[in-house]
Amino acid sequence: MAGSKEIRVKIKSVQNTRKITKAMEMVAASKMRKAQERMRAARPYGEKIRRVASHLAHAHAEYQHPFLSTREQIKNIGVVLVTSDKGLCGGLNSNLLRQLTVSMKRWDQEGIKISAVALGNKGLGFLNRLGVPVLAQAVQLGDKPHLETLIGPLKVMLDKFRAGEIDAIYLGYNRFINTMKQQPMVEQLVPLVAEKVSGETRHEAAAWDYIYEPDAQVVIDELLMRYVEALIYQAVAENIASEQSARMVAMKAASDNAGNVIGELQLIYNKSRQAAITKELSEIVGGAAAV
């Protein structure tokens, strides 16, 4: 059995660790509320522009935007991967990366080449370890997403799609469900798949048509660019809210586990101390009997 001094040192060390995890839990809880407010504020706009873009995909316009044209053969796929910059948030990033790995293995078996844009340090490290070409990156995004920071890396991917170097772009992120659940998502960003965006059938959406002013090309170009930007911003906002929620839950679990360890060590310390006292009493009684 370890000595009383060693056990006291271990107890003190675990107590210090619990103070850190408790502080991180409180900070994450504070940031989580703000992140959820931003995420929920962005959702109505994102859902609305999804529907408008979906209706536009079904409309018989005189101008066909590249984002609405499905390529006959998929040879190259681009991935926009949204992850956190820091760890200590449970299995949030690993669950997303595991799901993306399954998709990447399937694409590799089909002979499809993959390139990526990394939004977040964890995703960048993952792509570098796999040897996936990273076209652009944005790390240290902070606790609040800024669209001007995201547009640059995203434009690199979109330009390659317009040039025909990439045939489809997928978006990977964590969708916030509630504080205890975050769902990893890997969904197609462009070309626009109307049924997946709005949930409407082709018959329901076929009645949509538009009159464009000043002309179809200007309106559609601007609208679909806003659509892509809104989805990227929403994905980053969802991922930040998921990160803070997962970190709060992980740090609470760590604090609870530290409390359990302290209790076990305290019991061992008490037993060790009682054994030392008993031994001393036995020696005194034995000495007195010998006299």
PyMOL commands that set and color helices and strands:
alter all, ss='L'
color gray80, all
select helices_A, chain A and resi 4-58+66-68+92-109+121-130+147-162+194-198+202-205+216-290
alter helices_A, ss='H'
color red, helices_A
select strands_A, chain A and resi 76-82+113-119+134-138+168-178+181-190
alter strands_A, ss='S'
color yellow, strands_A
deselect
rebuild
show_as cartoon
